[in-house]
Amino acid sequence: ESAKRQLEETGVYKYFDNLIYGDEINEGKPSPEIFLKACEKSKVSPEEAVVIEDSVLGAMASNKAKIKCLVVEDTMKFSDEENKLVFKKYNTLLDIIGNL
């Protein structure tokens, strides 16, 4: 309920067809479970999907799921080794629009 409320308050909830919440998975990141369930629920193969992340654990999970990971380094910087998990990096979420 908390996640749904936050998405509604920010005005982005209406843009999602499917959502997966933490109580629907058994293992958190870096397990790929949440991303694979989202693909399954959306009927999208991992090869067709992208993940937008700002964390190393999220990038690790995306990589394990074989999903391209777009990273926004807004709160932390990735190391050279962690950058190997990334398909493409952006400075802000707005930079992603039109650049997929």
C-alpha positions in Angstrom: 0.0 0.0 0.0 2.9 2.4 0.8 4.5 2.0 -2.6 1.1 2.4 -4.4 0.4 5.5 -2.4 3.8 7.0 -3.3 3.3 6.3 -7.0 -0.2 7.9 -6.8 1.1 10.9 -5.0 3.8 11.5 -7.6 1.3 11.1 -10.4 3.0 8.2 -12.1 0.8 5.3 -11.0 -1.5 5.8 -14.0 1.4 5.2 -16.5 2.0 1.5 -15.4 0.0 -1.4 -16.7 1.6 -3.9 -14.2 3.4 -3.5 -10.9 5.3 -6.0 -8.7 5.6 -5.2 -5.1 8.0 -6.6 -2.5 5.5 -8.8 -0.9 5.1 -10.7 -4.2 8.7 -12.0 -4.2 10.7 -14.3 -2.0 14.2 -12.8 -2.6 15.2 -9.2 -2.9 17.9 -7.7 -5.1 20.5 -8.8 -6.2 18.2 -11.8 -7.0 16.7 -11.3 -10.4 13.3 -12.5 -9.2 11.4 -9.2 -9.2 12.5 -8.3 -12.7 11.7 -11.8 -14.1 8.2 -11.7 -12.4 7.6 -8.2 -13.9 8.5 -9.6 -17.4 6.3 -12.6 -16.9 3.4 -10.5 -15.7 3.8 -8.1 -18.6 4.3 -10.8 -21.1 7.6 -9.4 -22.2 10.8 -11.4 -22.6 13.8 -10.3 -20.7 15.6 -9.7 -24.0 12.9 -7.1 -24.9 12.9 -5.4 -21.5 14.9 -2.7 -19.9 15.5 -1.9 -16.2 16.1 1.6 -15.0 18.2 1.5 -11.8 20.2 3.7 -9.5 21.7 1.0 -7.3 24.5 -1.6 -7.7 22.2 -4.3 -6.3 19.6 -3.5 -8.9 22.1 -3.5 -11.7 23.3 -6.9 -10.5 19.8 -8.3 -10.5 19.1 -6.9 -13.9 22.3 -8.5 -15.2 21.4 -11.9 -13.7 18.0 -11.6 -15.4 19.7 -10.9 -18.7 17.8 -7.6 -19.0 19.5 -4.4 -20.2 20.2 -2.1 -17.4 20.0 1.7 -17.7 21.6 3.5 -14.8 20.9 6.9 -13.4 23.8 7.8 -11.1 22.0 10.3 -9.0 22.8 9.2 -5.5 26.0 7.1 -5.9 28.7 6.4 -8.5 29.5 3.0 -9.8 33.0 1.6 -9.8 34.8 0.5 -12.9 33.9 -3.1 -12.1 30.2 -2.2 -11.4 30.0 -0.4 -14.7 30.4 -3.7 -16.4 26.8 -4.5 -15.3 25.4 -1.4 -17.1 24.1 -1.2 -20.7 24.0 2.6 -20.6 24.3 5.4 -18.0 22.4 8.7 -17.7 22.7 11.7 -15.5 18.9 12.1 -14.9 15.7 10.2 -15.6 14.8 12.9 -18.1 17.9 12.1 -20.1 16.5 8.7 -20.8 13.4 10.0 -22.6 13.8 9.6 -26.3 17.2 7.9 -25.9 16.3 4.2 -25.6 
